[in-house]
Amino acid sequence: MKSNACIDVIIVGGGLAGLVSAIHLSKQGIDVLVIEKNIYPKHKVCGEYISNEVLSYLQSLGVDPLKLGAKKINRFMLSTPKNKVIETQLPLGGFGISRYTLDHVLVQKAKDVGATIIHDTVLDIQFSQNQFKITTKNTVDYIAKMVIGAYGKRSNVDVALNRNFIKNKSPFLAVKTHLKGDFPDDLVALHNFNGGYCGVSKVENDSINVCYIVDFKSFQKFKNIQDFQQKVLYKNTYLKNVFENSEPVFSKPLTISQLSFSSKKPVEQHILMCGDSAGMIHPLSGNGMSMAIRSAQMISQLLIRFFSEEIKSRTVLEKLYKETWNNEFKRRLNTGNIAASLFKMNGFSEFMMLGLKNFPSLLPKIIKQTHGKPLIV
Ligand SMILES: Cc1cc2nc3c(=O)[nH]c(=O)nc-3n(C[C@H](O)[C@H](O)[C@H](O)COP(=O)(O)OP(=O)(O)OC[C@H]3O[C@@H](n4cnc5c(N)ncnc54)[C@H](O)[C@@H]3O)c2cc1C
């Protein structure tokens, strides 16, 4: 692919949203270039529990997580900082697979079906005269008819595009590790502690994914991650038990900061935003990856109609995408935000647990509000 040729679709970012779009579009004969700054395979900070709503769609693209050893998960456990606990069946269930494996398999599939993947950092995206110019760190300019922004929750591209949310302060920090030890294959647990919450579930190679989010203010009083875990997380005896009865797989945990859940726009400067670039749901809902995959499917279906001239103009395409995005995700994002802010209130999770114990059928209903229906393929 020559850099000065006009490419049908450039996808900025090769995570879940970018790679799924690349596979879907390439399978329909659309010319796709993915620009990804990192090299695969790579571990990522993520809880690695994916809702079943996207399973059949992934399988239809030729990627079957269950054949890669993903753990089937159908039970959910919630505990409070004072060790009150409730368990329920998950309404739809899901599976556990590491991003190390999933992203790597997706990129192989994207290449197999004809997408071009290059490793470079996108610095800027400019739209003029009905086409895009993409500038990269390796000083190559690419020209494209369409750009999908799939570069995740927070990127230098957001700064270059001067997006509104990037100006807001983001007080959250996330830590992820893999452990070896005993943990049920079919369970995802959400354990609360003062200042945050921690997800625990298994992935394909029998590792236990432990991933937590904490308010930076709660964290900064402690010397380091180990100190914080022992003095804060261990007060939740379920978490203490997970850490004390397992061995770390990584030499040190992975961390990310500046997590923002501010609202974003699904179309910005004519770029079709996909996955976390369009909007990020609180990880406690365990639905961010499904949303990334679902938005990739939505964009791909619309772009196929655009390139076949069934959708006549860019304006109509953008309007349709905004409408579909809002219909599909607005409710989930709002419920996720409300749940997360309630959890942050001191003592709320204990109070909520009393309610859930009395009305156990409420919990699957709340979970349903942050999830979608299985995708039609
Ligand atoms: C702590 C935590 C726990 C989570 N747990 C879960 C969970 O259990 N279940 C769930 O469903 N969701 C979870 N999520 C959410 C989930 O991780 C995201 O929603 C999902 O990864 C979004 O996929 P994406 O493709 O939009 O972004 P990403 O997977 O982040 O991919 C973006 C890609 O863009 C690349 N990129 C960025 N900038 C540039 C640039 N300038 N040039 C080129 N490439 C660039 C990055 O390298 C990256 O590969 C969690 C999130 C966090 C933070």
The ligand as an SDF file (V2000), in Angstrom:
LIG
                    3D

 53 58  0  0  0  0  0  0  0  0999 V2000
   -9.1210   -1.2200   34.7250 C   0  0  0  0  0  0  0  0  0  0  0  0
  -10.0020   -1.6330   33.5940 C   0  0  0  0  0  0  0  0  0  0  0  0
  -10.6690   -2.8490   33.6480 C   0  0  0  0  0  0  0  0  0  0  0  0
  -11.5080   -3.2250   32.6000 C   0  0  0  0  0  0  0  0  0  0  0  0
  -12.1390   -4.4330   32.6510 N   0  0  0  0  0  0  0  0  0  0  0  0
  -13.0020   -4.7880   31.6740 C   0  0  0  0  0  0  0  0  0  0  0  0
  -13.6590   -6.0480   31.7070 C   0  0  0  0  0  0  0  0  0  0  0  0
  -13.4360   -6.8990   32.5720 O   0  0  0  0  0  0  0  0  0  0  0  0
  -14.5600   -6.3110   30.7090 N   0  0  0  0  0  0  0  0  0  0  0  0
  -14.8200   -5.4420   29.7050 C   0  0  0  0  0  0  0  0  0  0  0  0
  -15.6410   -5.7410   28.8330 O   0  0  0  0  0  0  0  0  0  0  0  0
  -14.1620   -4.2560   29.6240 N   0  0  0  0  0  0  0  0  0  0  0  0
  -13.2610   -3.9120   30.5780 C   0  0  0  0  0  0  0  0  0  0  0  0
  -12.5860   -2.7330   30.4870 N   0  0  0  0  0  0  0  0  0  0  0  0
  -12.8110   -1.8610   29.3270 C   0  0  0  0  0  0  0  0  0  0  0  0
  -12.0330   -2.3560   28.1070 C   0  0  0  0  0  0  0  0  0  0  0  0
  -10.6800   -2.5950   28.4270 O   0  0  0  0  0  0  0  0  0  0  0  0
  -12.1160   -1.3180   26.9910 C   0  0  0  0  0  0  0  0  0  0  0  0
  -13.4440   -0.8880   26.8670 O   0  0  0  0  0  0  0  0  0  0  0  0
  -11.6260   -1.8740   25.6670 C   0  0  0  0  0  0  0  0  0  0  0  0
  -10.2700   -2.2150   25.7510 O   0  0  0  0  0  0  0  0  0  0  0  0
  -11.8270   -0.8360   24.5680 C   0  0  0  0  0  0  0  0  0  0  0  0
  -11.2500   -1.2910   23.3810 O   0  0  0  0  0  0  0  0  0  0  0  0
  -10.7270   -0.2300   22.3060 P   0  0  0  0  0  0  0  0  0  0  0  0
  -10.3790   -1.0100   21.1130 O   0  0  0  0  0  0  0  0  0  0  0  0
  -11.6890    0.8950   22.2170 O   0  0  0  0  0  0  0  0  0  0  0  0
   -9.4150    0.3900   22.9690 O   0  0  0  0  0  0  0  0  0  0  0  0
   -8.0050   -0.3130   23.2540 P   0  0  0  0  0  0  0  0  0  0  0  0
   -8.1610   -1.7550   23.4370 O   0  0  0  0  0  0  0  0  0  0  0  0
   -7.4190    0.4940   24.3720 O   0  0  0  0  0  0  0  0  0  0  0  0
   -7.1840   -0.0820   21.9260 O   0  0  0  0  0  0  0  0  0  0  0  0
   -6.7300    1.1850   21.5280 C   0  0  0  0  0  0  0  0  0  0  0  0
   -5.4490    0.9810   20.7230 C   0  0  0  0  0  0  0  0  0  0  0  0
   -5.0730    2.2330   20.1300 O   0  0  0  0  0  0  0  0  0  0  0  0
   -3.6620    2.3360   20.1730 C   0  0  0  0  0  0  0  0  0  0  0  0
   -3.3190    3.7700   20.0750 N   0  0  0  0  0  0  0  0  0  0  0  0
   -3.5880    4.7640   20.9570 C   0  0  0  0  0  0  0  0  0  0  0  0
   -3.1300    5.9330   20.4930 N   0  0  0  0  0  0  0  0  0  0  0  0
   -2.5730    5.6840   19.2990 C   0  0  0  0  0  0  0  0  0  0  0  0
   -1.9250    6.5010   18.3180 C   0  0  0  0  0  0  0  0  0  0  0  0
   -1.7700    7.8040   18.5040 N   0  0  0  0  0  0  0  0  0  0  0  0
   -1.4480    5.9090   17.1990 N   0  0  0  0  0  0  0  0  0  0  0  0
   -1.5940    4.5730   16.9910 C   0  0  0  0  0  0  0  0  0  0  0  0
   -2.1950    3.7520   17.8890 N   0  0  0  0  0  0  0  0  0  0  0  0
   -2.6800    4.3030   19.0080 C   0  0  0  0  0  0  0  0  0  0  0  0
   -3.2950    1.7010   21.5120 C   0  0  0  0  0  0  0  0  0  0  0  0
   -1.9450    1.2590   21.5210 O   0  0  0  0  0  0  0  0  0  0  0  0
   -4.2820    0.5290   21.5790 C   0  0  0  0  0  0  0  0  0  0  0  0
   -3.7520   -0.6670   21.0700 O   0  0  0  0  0  0  0  0  0  0  0  0
  -11.6980   -2.3500   31.4950 C   0  0  0  0  0  0  0  0  0  0  0  0
  -11.0040   -1.1330   31.4420 C   0  0  0  0  0  0  0  0  0  0  0  0
  -10.1620   -0.7730   32.4790 C   0  0  0  0  0  0  0  0  0  0  0  0
   -9.4410    0.5210   32.3940 C   0  0  0  0  0  0  0  0  0  0  0  0
  1  2  1  0
  2  3  1  0
  2 52  2  0
  3  4  2  0
  4  5  1  0
  4 50  1  0
  5  6  2  0
  6  7  1  0
  6 13  1  0
  7  8  2  0
  7  9  1  0
  9 10  1  0
 10 11  2  0
 10 12  1  0
 12 13  2  0
 13 14  1  0
 14 15  1  0
 14 50  1  0
 15 16  1  0
 16 17  1  0
 16 18  1  0
 18 19  1  0
 18 20  1  0
 20 21  1  0
 20 22  1  0
 22 23  1  0
 23 24  1  0
 24 25  2  0
 24 26  1  0
 24 27  1  0
 27 28  1  0
 28 29  2  0
 28 30  1  0
 28 31  1  0
 31 32  1  0
 32 33  1  0
 33 34  1  0
 33 48  1  0
 34 35  1  0
 35 36  1  0
 35 46  1  0
 36 37  1  0
 36 45  1  0
 37 38  2  0
 38 39  1  0
 39 40  1  0
 39 45  2  0
 40 41  1  0
 40 42  2  0
 42 43  1  0
 43 44  2  0
 44 45  1  0
 46 47  1  0
 46 48  1  0
 48 49  1  0
 50 51  2  0
 51 52  1  0
 52 53  1  0
M  END
$$$$
